[in-house]
């Protein structure tokens, strides 16, 4: 019973940790959906599958644990059924497999979890202290009933060590949002990731205009060049995910998008897929006019996107793909030619491609050069703008870059908790799919002065200590009251046994 109770408790904690990870990786889960589509040509919002499966596992283990604690408080044995034992082992194996897969295929999410602790650490501390404090009741009940002195000492030592570590845990908890109100940096600017992909088909003019409505300052996109030299907006190397190429050109559907000429590309529908596949839950709130407009979207050329950006007075930032193409230099020349002919102010164009960058600087010195790397120690020309994944920069690095007047843009930031941490850290801007959500945030989710956090820490620890002390003292008194009755029962049982022997 003791072994299975311990195993049940560990499985519950293991599943609870996985639930935390599942919530954290929701920020990046659209990348996983796109990855699965590229591999299997099957589109599904796998985040729903993840959350439903995790909810089932955590509910099952939580219900079993509550029942086990009730039995423990009533002094009854656990007597776990073999079916529950099997299901608990399977639960542990499933969660272990999930963690293993995460570590192998999506290792950067470990860094996302570390960043999340900056947002949740103070509150996780309070929750864990509260949970371990409640555990004092069944622990005290078990200790006062068991006759093994060694087991009593071991359990008490382990419990005391854990509680002391928890009481001192805030010494190691750091968060950029533990600061005074007047120290809060300005709100980061928003960069629309392929426009506003939760409100319109990505990399379309509709998506650009929806991003403008969200007050984004930069429209971020990807550029490819057609077979006849026309730069156009497209992220994937294949056209199957965001167009109806399989219906229009079924024999060429698997070809690289750069093999199509501009006339062919204009025959494709680049919007209906958005309504059919529903890449984001937020699109359910779209109006009828938005749905009708989405079905009319075509693949826009870079020239059309530049004109729309110029009229909307927003900047445009793009990467040029595919980087490993044998004719990449001609792609650079064609793209640069369109920019120079468009008449858009060059300071509104943020150039991300790293290939032939020096050539671009010479031909168009007014372009804003953005680097997808950190600065080097012996940097000849100081960096002014960097564009990096949010996992690649710590809060300390962000603060240092801010002090050195280097603009830092981090991608892709969709969840308010992550936006809050980066806001408190002082990041310049973030690339997001959820511009309509982050636009409404007027303040980080939480902001605590260090003195207030210190007071909360002390109050929680003191309240926990008093509750644990009360639990042990109260249950000790209850156990002492039960001892006479138990001793009389033992005497009666002894007499009955002696009579039966006679």
N, C-alpha and C positions, 0 to 999 in steps of 0.2 A: 504493500500500500504506500509506504513512504517513497519508494523508488518511482512508482507510477505517478504519484502526486507531484514529485519533483519534475518528472518528465513532462507532465501536463503543463506545469507552470513554465517550463523552458520553451515548449512549443508555442504557448500563448505569447510569450515575449518575442520569440523569433518571428511569429506571424505579425505581431504588432509593429516590429521594426520594418518588415516588408511593406506593410500598409503605409508607413511613413515614406518609404522610398517610392512607392507607387504614386503617392500624391506629389512628390517632388518631381518625378520624371514627366508628369503631365505637361510641364512647360515645354518639353522638347518632343512630345510624342508624335507630332505631325511628321517629324523626320522619320520616325519608325514606320508610320503608315506609308510614306513615300517609298521607303526602302523595300517594304513588302510588295508594293505594287510593281516596282522595277524587277523584283525577282519572280513574282508569281502572276503578274498582271491581274491581281485581285485587289479591289479597293474595299476597305472596311475600316471603320473607326475602331481600331484595336484597343483604344483606351477604355471603351465600354466593357470589352471582354476582360481586360485587366482588372478594372474596378469591381465588376460583379464577382469574378473568381476570388479576388482578395477579400471582399465583403463576406462571402460564404465561409471561407476558411477562418477568418477572425471571429465571426459570429459563433461558429461551431466550437472553437476552442474556448471562447469567452464563456459561453453557456456551461460547458463542462467544468470550467474552473470555478464558476460561481457555485454550482452544485457541490463540487468537491469541498469548497470552503464552508458551505452550510453544513455538510456532513461532519467536517472537522470540528466546527463549533458545537455541534450536538453530540460529539463524542462517538460518532458512528464510523465504521470502517468504509473505505472507498469502494472496494469490490468492483473495480472497473471491468465492464463486460469485454470479451475478446474482440467484439466488433469495434468498440470504441478504441481499443488498443491498436487495432489494425489501421483505423482511420487516422489516428494521431500520428502513427509512423508515416503513413502516406502524406499527411499534411506537412510533416517535417521534411520529407523528401522533395515534395513539390516546391516548397519555399527555398530549399537549398539549391534545387535546379534553377529556380528563377534568379537567385543571387549569382550562381555560377555563369548563367547566360549573360547576365548584366555585366559581369566582370570581363567576359571574353569579347562580346560584341559591342558593348556600349560603355567602355571603361571610363569615359569622361563624366558619366553621371555620378561616379564616386565623388568627384570634385564638386559637382552640383549639390550633393548631399552635405558636403562640408560647408559650402556657402549658405545652405539653408539653415544650418545651426546658428548662424549669425542672426537670423530672423526669428528662430523658434527656441534658441537655447534658454533664455530666461524663463519661458513658459513651460518648456519641457522639464526644467529643473523643478518648478512648482508642482507639476503633475506627477513626476516620479517620486518626489518627497511625499506627496499626498498618498500615492498608491502604496508605497512602502510603509507608511504610517498605519494605514488600514490593515496591512498584513500583520501588524503587531498582535491583533486580537487572536486570529487562529494560531499564530506562533506561540503566544503565551498559553493558550488553551492546551496545545500539544505538549509544551514543556512541563506544565503542572501535572499532566496525566501520565507521561512516560516515566518509567522507572530506571532508564539507562542514564546514569550520571554523565558518562562520556558524550553521549548524543546531546544532552542538554547543553553542556559546555561548548560543544562544537557549533551548534545552531546559534547560541547566543553570541559567540565570538564572530561568526560570519555576519550575523545581522548587525551587530554593533559596528563592524568594519565598513559594511556597506553604507550604513546611515552616516557615519562620520565622513566618508568620502562624499556623500551627497550634500551634507551640510557645508562642506568646503568647496564644492564644485564651482560655485560662482567665481572663485579666484581664477579659474581657467576659462570662464565664459567671456568672450569679447564680441562686441557688436558695434558696427559704426553708428547704429541708431541709439546708442547710449550716449547722449549729448544734450547740451542745452538747446533750447528752441532757437536762440539767436545765432547758433553755430551751424544751422542747417544750410547746406549749399543750395543754389538755385535748382529748380526742377529740371531734370534732363530733357533735352529736346527729343522729339519723336521722329524716327525714320521709318517710313512705311515699307515693310518687307514685301517686295513685289506689289506694292501698293497697299490696299486694304483687303487682304485675301479672305477675311472672315465676312466681308460685306459684298464682295464682287469677285469674279474670276481673276485669278492672279495674272499679273503682267499684261493687263488690258488697259485701255483708256478709261473704262468705267472704274477700274480699280484705282487708277491714278486720281480721278476726280473724287472718289470716296475718301481717299487718303487726305486730299486737300480739305475736305469737310471735317476731318478729324484733327485739323490744325497741325499736320506733320510739316516739318521743315524740309525734309529730303524724301524723294521717291527713290527707293533702292530697287534695282532690277538686274537682269542678266541679258546680255546681248550676244546674238549669234549672227553670222553673215550667210546669206543665201548663196546658192550656186552661181547666181548672176551678180553677186557683189552688193546686195542690199542688206544693211544691218537691220535686225528685227529683234523684238523682245521675246525671249524664251529661256526657261531655266534648264529643262531636261534636254539631253542630247537626242532623245526620241520624242515624237509628237503624240504618242499614244495616250498619255495621262491627261493632257489638257486640250486636246482637240479630237475631232471625229475622223482622224486620218484613216482609221481602219475601215470606215464606211466609204470614204471618197477614194482613197488609194490603197486598197487592201494588200496589194502585192509589194508596196513600198513602205508599209507601215513601220517595219522594224529598222528602216534605214535612218542614218543620222540626219537631223533636220537641216544640216548645211548642204545636203545633196539635193534639196528641193529649190527650185527657182521661185522668185517672188510671185509670179502669176499663180503657181500651184498653191503656195502658202495662203494666198488671198481667197482661195476656194474653201478653206477650212473654217469650221465653226469652233471658236475658241471660248464659248460661254456655256453651252448647254450642259456640258459635263459637270459644271458647278452645281446645277440644280439636280442632276441625276445622282451624283455620288455624295453630295453633301459633305464636303471635307471638314467642315466645322459645325458644331451644334448651333452656333449663333445665327446661321443663315436662315433658321426657321422664322426669325422675326422680320425677314425681308418683306417689303410691300409688293403688291401685284405689279406696280410699275417697274420696280427694281428687277423682278423676275423676268418681265418682258424685255427689259433692257439687256439683261445678262445673256439672253438667247441670241441677241444681235451682235455680240462681240466678235471681232476678228483679230487676228494676230497683228499688232501694231508695228509699224516700222520705227526705227530709232528717230527718224526725222519727225514723225507724228508725235512721239513722246516728248521730244525736245520742244516742239511748238506748244504742246499742252503745258509743259513745265514753265515755259517762258510766259505764257498768258496767265498762269496761276501764281507766278512769282515764287516758285519753290525750286530748290536745287534737285539735281538728279545725280545719283551715284550708281555705277554699274560695274560689273565684271564682264570680261570678254571671254567667251567660251567657244569651243573646248581649247584649253591651253596647249594640249599636246598635238594639235592639228599641224600637219606639214606645211600648210599655207597660212600660218598664224600671222606672219608679218603683213600679208596683204589684208588680213582681217583688221589689223591695227590701222593700216593706211586708210581703208575704206571707212572705218568708224570715225577716225580723226577728220577725214574729209567732210563727212556729214555734219559733224559738230561745227566745224569752221564755216560751213555754208549756211547753217541754220540761223545764224544771227543771234543766238542766245548769248548773253554775257558769259564769258568763260569762267568767271568766278562762281557761277551757278552749277558748273559741271565738276563733279568729284570723280577723279580718275583712279580706279582701283587696279586695273591690270598691271602686273609687274613686268611682263615681257616687253622689251623695247621701250622701257620707260624713259631712258635718256633721250632717245630719238623723239619721243612725244614732248618732252620738256623743251627741246630745241624748236620744234615746229609750233607748239602752242604753250608758251611759257605762262599764260594766264590761267591754265587749268589748275584746279586744286588737287594736288597729289596726296592720295591717301594710301597708307602702307598697311599691309596685312601682317605685320610683325612688330615686335618690340624694338626699341632703339638699341643700337649697339654701343659698346663702351667708347670706341674711337670713331664715332659717326662724323664724317666729314661735313655733311650738310644736315643741320638739325631737323628732325622730324617735326611737322606741325600738326599732322592728323594721323591717327592709327585706327584701324578697324579690326577687332579681334573677337573671338568667342568669349562670352562672359566668364567661362571657366578659366580662362588663361590669365586673368589679372586679379591680383589680390586687392583688398581695400587699401593697403599701404602703398602699393604701386599706383593705384588710381590717384591717391592724394598727392604722391610725388609728381606724377605727370601733370596734375592740375597746377601745382606750384610752379612747374616749369613751362606753363602756358602751352601744353600739348593737348590738343583736343582728342578725347578718347570716346570712340563709339563701340559699344558692345552688342553682340547679337547672339541668339534671337531671344528677346525678353518678352514673355507673354503674361506671366503671373504677377499679380500685385505685390506679393511678398518679395519676389526677386527685384522688381522695380524699386521697392522701398529700400532694400539693402543698398542697391547701386546708387540710389538718390542720396542716401545718407553718406555714402562713400565719396560722392562728388563727381560722378561720371558726367561727361558732357552731353552725351546723347545715347539712345538705345534704339536698335532696330527691332521692330515688333510686328507680329501678326494682328495684335489686339489693340490697335490704335484707339478704337472707340471706347475701350475699357480704361486704358491708361490716361486718356485725355481727361476723364472725369475725376482723376485723383488730384485733389488739391493739397494733399499732405501725405507723408508716409503712413503706412498702416499703424505704426506705433513709434513713439519717440519718448524716451525716458531720460530725465536728468540723472546723473550718476548718484546723487544723494537720494533720490526717490528709489532707485533700484537697490541701493544699499539698505534702505529702510524695509523694503519688501522682502529682501533676502533674510534679514534678521528676524522679522516678524514670522515668516514662514517656518524658519528653523526652530524658533522658540515654541511656536504652537505645535509643531510636530513632536518635539521632545516632550512637552507636557502631555500630549495625547498618548504617546507610547508609555510614559510613566504611569498614567492613569489606567491604561489597559492592563498592564502587568499587575498593578496593585489591586485593582478590582477583581480580576480573575483569580488572584491568589486568595483573596478573602472568600470568593465563591467556592474555591476548591477546598478551603479549610472547613467550610460549613458542610460540604458533602462528605468529608472524611468520617465523622461519627456514624452517619447513616450507613456508609459503606462498610465500616468496621462491624456494626451490628449485623449486617447482611452476611459478612464473612463468618461470624460466630454461628449464625443460624445454619449456614451451609455446612459448617464443620460438624455440628451436632447431627444434622440429617445424614451426612456421610458416615458418621460413627454408628448411628442406629442401623443403617443399611448394612454395614459390615457385620454388626452383631447378628 
